């Protein structure tokens, strides 16, 4: 396999704090010999473990970029034991466009792994993570939110894994992040995901969903920043004690947790995020927008728990994610 076309303008092995770029050549109409310059910060002191922290895997999710831009400018080098790699905007073209996927090649970064060094822009970035960044990382945190089309209660997540010891390490790191909710998650389709790439290498991996609606709130940003701090302390990279508080443990691995829309029209949510749900409760109605007087389609809970996620905003189409019920552990 050919070498990556991406060049880092920083030295991953040097002590100190460096701010630079992942430079990806990109020839296009406005710049024939141009390059994508993906911002990166690396802080290193000594030979401890390495944390890889990313945001904007999807470009319309902003809690990660806010938390990691703040960390990049304020990380206390004197309290670091090891190395922290900070990439606030992983899918940089998508982030600049405020879109889930890249405007250059329509690439969904979280479905592009393992990537390809001779592919289009998105698989080239994925390949750099797959073959360069993930191999020398010990713990990985990828900060997500719902973007423009989803909204969630704020939770950190660990996945169901084949190796129970590996899963336990990920769950411990998830609990240390200490979001208001902590969720055991089984991906509907794990093929091509960054999560899967990291977990297949045996890395401790934690993801999040910290809100949605294509924006960031003061509360969701604060959860992200506190969680990053806790994650690094738990890994032994940042000195100090994990700041723990109450978290509600949820599970979405059972039958009936996910609700898929089988109609199209105007979405009427019949309960709010975080509300308690009993099996059979009315979650949402979908109204036909082409005529009045019709009977809306109803969507009811197939299990009990709390409403952990919903479609956003007000129009919904067949096949869209409509909601998820997290069962209480």
SULSULZI-V240458 format. One record per backbone hydrogen bond with DSSP energy under -1.0 kcal/mol. NH is the residue of the N-H (numbers start at 1). CO is the residue of the C=O. E is the energy in kcal/mol with one decimal. If there is no record, write none. Layout:
nh=NH co=CO e=E
nh=NH co=CO e=E
This chain:
nh=7 co=23 e=-2.3
nh=9 co=21 e=-2.6
nh=14 co=11 e=-1.4
nh=16 co=44 e=-3.1
nh=18 co=42 e=-2.6
nh=20 co=40 e=-3.1
nh=22 co=38 e=-2.3
nh=23 co=7 e=-3.2
nh=24 co=36 e=-2.7
nh=26 co=34 e=-2.5
nh=28 co=31 e=-1.6
nh=31 co=28 e=-1.3
nh=34 co=31 e=-1.7
nh=36 co=24 e=-3.2
nh=38 co=22 e=-2.4
nh=40 co=20 e=-2.1
nh=41 co=86 e=-2.3
nh=42 co=18 e=-2.3
nh=43 co=84 e=-2.4
nh=44 co=16 e=-2.3
nh=45 co=82 e=-2.7
nh=51 co=83 e=-2.5
nh=52 co=139 e=-2.4
nh=53 co=85 e=-3.1
nh=54 co=141 e=-2.5
nh=55 co=87 e=-1.7
nh=61 co=58 e=-1.3
nh=66 co=62 e=-2.3
nh=67 co=63 e=-2.6
nh=68 co=64 e=-2.8
nh=69 co=65 e=-2.4
nh=70 co=66 e=-1.8
nh=71 co=67 e=-2.0
nh=72 co=68 e=-2.5
nh=73 co=69 e=-1.3
nh=75 co=71 e=-1.7
nh=77 co=75 e=-1.1
nh=79 co=76 e=-1.9
nh=80 co=77 e=-1.8
nh=81 co=237 e=-3.0
nh=82 co=45 e=-2.1
nh=83 co=49 e=-2.5
nh=84 co=43 e=-2.8
nh=85 co=51 e=-3.1
nh=86 co=41 e=-3.3
nh=87 co=53 e=-2.7
nh=90 co=55 e=-3.2
nh=91 co=56 e=-2.1
nh=92 co=90 e=-1.3
nh=95 co=91 e=-2.4
nh=96 co=92 e=-2.6
nh=97 co=93 e=-1.4
nh=98 co=95 e=-1.1
nh=99 co=94 e=-2.5
nh=102 co=107 e=-2.2
nh=106 co=102 e=-1.7
nh=111 co=108 e=-2.3
nh=112 co=109 e=-1.4
nh=113 co=192 e=-2.4
nh=115 co=112 e=-1.1
nh=116 co=123 e=-1.4
nh=119 co=116 e=-1.5
nh=124 co=120 e=-1.8
nh=125 co=121 e=-2.1
nh=126 co=122 e=-2.4
nh=127 co=123 e=-2.4
nh=128 co=124 e=-1.7
nh=129 co=125 e=-1.9
nh=130 co=126 e=-2.8
nh=131 co=127 e=-2.8
nh=132 co=128 e=-1.8
nh=133 co=128 e=-1.7
nh=134 co=129 e=-3.0
nh=137 co=134 e=-1.8
nh=138 co=50 e=-2.7
nh=139 co=50 e=-2.0
nh=140 co=204 e=-3.1
nh=141 co=52 e=-2.4
nh=142 co=206 e=-2.3
nh=143 co=54 e=-2.7
nh=146 co=211 e=-1.4
nh=151 co=310 e=-2.0
nh=153 co=308 e=-2.2
nh=155 co=209 e=-3.2
nh=156 co=181 e=-1.9
nh=157 co=207 e=-3.2
nh=158 co=183 e=-2.0
nh=160 co=185 e=-1.6
nh=167 co=163 e=-2.6
nh=168 co=164 e=-2.3
nh=169 co=165 e=-1.9
nh=170 co=166 e=-2.0
nh=171 co=167 e=-2.7
nh=172 co=168 e=-2.5
nh=173 co=169 e=-1.8
nh=174 co=170 e=-2.4
nh=175 co=171 e=-2.8
nh=176 co=172 e=-1.9
nh=177 co=173 e=-2.0
nh=178 co=174 e=-1.2
nh=181 co=154 e=-1.3
nh=182 co=248 e=-2.6
nh=183 co=156 e=-3.0
nh=184 co=250 e=-2.3
nh=185 co=158 e=-2.7
nh=193 co=190 e=-1.5
nh=197 co=193 e=-2.0
nh=198 co=194 e=-2.5
nh=199 co=195 e=-2.8
nh=200 co=196 e=-2.8
nh=202 co=199 e=-1.8
nh=203 co=198 e=-2.1
nh=204 co=138 e=-1.8
nh=206 co=140 e=-2.2
nh=207 co=157 e=-2.0
nh=209 co=155 e=-2.8
nh=210 co=144 e=-1.2
nh=213 co=147 e=-1.5
nh=213 co=150 e=-2.0
nh=214 co=147 e=-1.4
nh=221 co=217 e=-2.4
nh=222 co=218 e=-2.0
nh=223 co=219 e=-2.3
nh=224 co=220 e=-2.0
nh=225 co=221 e=-2.6
nh=226 co=222 e=-2.5
nh=227 co=223 e=-2.4
nh=228 co=224 e=-2.5
nh=229 co=225 e=-1.9
nh=230 co=226 e=-2.4
nh=231 co=227 e=-2.8
nh=232 co=228 e=-2.3
nh=233 co=229 e=-2.0
nh=234 co=230 e=-2.8
nh=235 co=231 e=-1.7
nh=236 co=233 e=-1.3
nh=237 co=232 e=-2.1
nh=238 co=232 e=-1.5
nh=239 co=79 e=-2.5
nh=244 co=242 e=-1.2
nh=248 co=180 e=-2.3
nh=250 co=182 e=-3.1
nh=251 co=327 e=-1.7
nh=252 co=184 e=-2.2
nh=257 co=254 e=-1.1
nh=259 co=323 e=-3.0
nh=261 co=320 e=-3.0
nh=265 co=316 e=-2.6
nh=266 co=287 e=-2.3
nh=267 co=314 e=-3.3
nh=268 co=285 e=-3.1
nh=270 co=283 e=-3.1
nh=274 co=307 e=-3.4
nh=275 co=272 e=-2.0
nh=277 co=305 e=-3.1
nh=280 co=301 e=-2.5
nh=281 co=278 e=-2.7
nh=283 co=299 e=-2.8
nh=284 co=299 e=-1.6
nh=285 co=268 e=-2.4
nh=286 co=297 e=-2.2
nh=287 co=266 e=-2.5
nh=297 co=286 e=-2.2
nh=299 co=284 e=-2.6
nh=301 co=281 e=-2.6
nh=305 co=277 e=-2.4
nh=306 co=326 e=-2.1
nh=307 co=275 e=-2.1
nh=308 co=324 e=-2.4
nh=309 co=324 e=-1.3
nh=310 co=151 e=-2.4
nh=311 co=322 e=-1.8
nh=312 co=149 e=-2.3
nh=316 co=265 e=-2.6
nh=319 co=261 e=-3.2
nh=320 co=317 e=-2.1
nh=322 co=259 e=-2.7
nh=323 co=259 e=-1.5
nh=324 co=309 e=-1.7
nh=325 co=257 e=-2.4
nh=326 co=306 e=-2.5
nh=327 co=251 e=-2.8
nh=329 co=249 e=-2.1
